[in-house]
Amino acid sequence: MTDKVKKLKAELRNALIEAYGDETTSITLTLTAYGFYTQTSERTAESLKEEGISMRNINRQWIK
């Protein structure tokens, strides 16, 4: 992986963290010959507590 790609990945990561909420636990980006797709996962603190799960968001903070 080139330094340019590494830099762009870091910039994209920071932009995604700023754009998505505190309940976002993952973002999957897929690039194919047919397009660019984004899939996100979100979990609320209430749903995690009901299931007895501890989880961090994409900003590495615990969802409380």
C-alpha positions as CSV (number, residue, x, y, z in Angstrom):
1,M,0.0,0.0,0.0
2,T,1.4,3.4,-1.0
3,D,1.9,6.3,1.4
4,K,-0.7,8.2,-0.5
5,V,-3.3,5.5,0.0
6,K,-2.4,5.3,3.7
7,K,-2.9,9.0,4.1
8,L,-6.2,9.0,2.3
9,K,-7.5,6.1,4.5
10,A,-6.6,8.1,7.6
11,E,-8.4,11.1,6.2
12,L,-11.5,9.1,5.3
13,R,-11.5,7.5,8.8
14,N,-11.5,10.9,10.4
15,A,-14.2,12.2,8.1
16,L,-16.5,9.2,8.8
17,I,-16.0,9.5,12.6
18,E,-17.1,13.2,12.3
19,A,-20.1,12.4,10.1
20,Y,-21.6,9.5,12.0
21,G,-23.1,9.4,15.4
22,D,-22.0,8.0,18.7
23,E,-24.1,4.8,18.3
24,T,-22.3,3.8,15.0
25,T,-20.3,0.6,15.7
26,S,-19.0,-0.2,12.2
27,I,-18.8,1.1,8.7
28,T,-18.1,-1.1,5.8
29,L,-17.0,0.4,2.4
30,T,-17.0,-1.8,-0.7
31,L,-15.6,-0.8,-4.0
32,T,-16.4,-2.9,-7.0
33,A,-16.4,-2.5,-10.8
34,Y,-20.1,-1.7,-10.4
35,G,-20.0,1.0,-7.7
36,F,-19.1,2.1,-4.3
37,Y,-21.2,0.9,-1.4
38,T,-21.4,1.9,2.3
39,Q,-23.0,-0.2,5.0
40,T,-23.2,1.0,8.6
41,S,-24.2,-0.7,11.9
42,E,-25.6,1.1,14.9
43,R,-26.4,0.0,18.4
44,T,-28.2,1.9,21.1
45,A,-27.1,1.8,24.7
46,E,-30.5,0.3,25.6
47,S,-30.3,-2.5,23.1
48,L,-26.8,-3.4,24.3
49,K,-27.8,-3.4,28.0
50,E,-30.8,-5.6,27.2
51,E,-28.4,-8.2,25.7
52,G,-25.7,-7.7,28.3
53,I,-23.1,-6.5,25.7
54,S,-20.4,-3.9,26.1
55,M,-19.3,-2.3,22.9
56,R,-17.3,0.7,21.6
57,N,-18.3,3.0,18.8
58,I,-16.2,3.9,15.9
59,N,-14.6,6.7,17.9
60,R,-13.4,4.1,20.4
61,Q,-15.7,5.3,23.2
62,W,-17.9,3.0,25.2
63,I,-21.5,3.1,24.3
64,K,-23.2,3.9,27.6
